[in-house]
Amino acid sequence: MKTCKSIFTLKLAPALFVLLSGGAFAGSDAVLTIGGGAALAPRYSGSDENMALPMLLLDYSTASGFYASTMRGLGYGGSAGPFSYSAALGFRAPRKENGELPFGGKASKYLRGMGDVKGSATANLSAGYAIFEGLTVNLHTAQALSARETGGTYGAGLTGTLFKDAGNTVTLSLGFEMADKKYAQTYYGVSAQQALKSGYKVYKPKAGMYQADVAMSWQHKVDERWAVTGMLGVSGLLRDAANSPLTRRTTSPTAAVYASYGF
């Protein structure tokens, strides 16, 4: 539920970002959290192949709102009453037709002839509103700053805290994503040139809603410094994205688990 996409090919759910931005180890002016784990994700959006990926967490945030993170990017966020906001510089991972992927695993054989999609820096903007404590609605967008031909996405989501005590936080997030014409064509379309090389039929998807997500996360604080976080989710492609020749499975599981230490 992109939230914005992290540097991993896995699109982590907003529930994980809530745990990070909420200050899992709050209590000081600046917080540094480090950690590592593993994630499960489709080889590409629409793939019927899953792959395991390593996760590296480095997250530094200050009381003033500045943050630098492998999950959230480089940015600034804050709040005013029930309203929250953030603006960050992020990264959208490339899609390769052959060889090794940047963050682990191999490219899918079903992308051969499609050419590579360049990675790009992205402007990630979000605004949230707390309907009441523990339930937040969010609007967000990720726009390509480099490789502008890859386009941008827009999304809306709802994140709720199902359970919270001194040592545990359980959240559920629901969301929808929309793509502009460039993004839809880049990731789900087939141009005439690509059709000649790949064997797929020419396909020109329209801009609009392309994905729905649901995910649940659980963070357990082992002590004041250590925590373990897990996430399980499902992403479903919709409309033109679901009908793309590249789409071999419309519903895909996502999962992640990592341990973290806060300074």
PyMOL commands that set and color helices and strands:
alter all, ss='L'
color gray80, all
select helices_A, chain A and resi 14-21+109-111+148-150+181-188+192-198+239-242
alter helices_A, ss='H'
color red, helices_A
select strands_A, chain A and resi 30-42+50-62+66-69+73-80+83-92+120-132+135-144+152-164+168-179+208-221+226-237+251-262
alter strands_A, ss='S'
color yellow, strands_A
deselect
rebuild
show_as cartoon
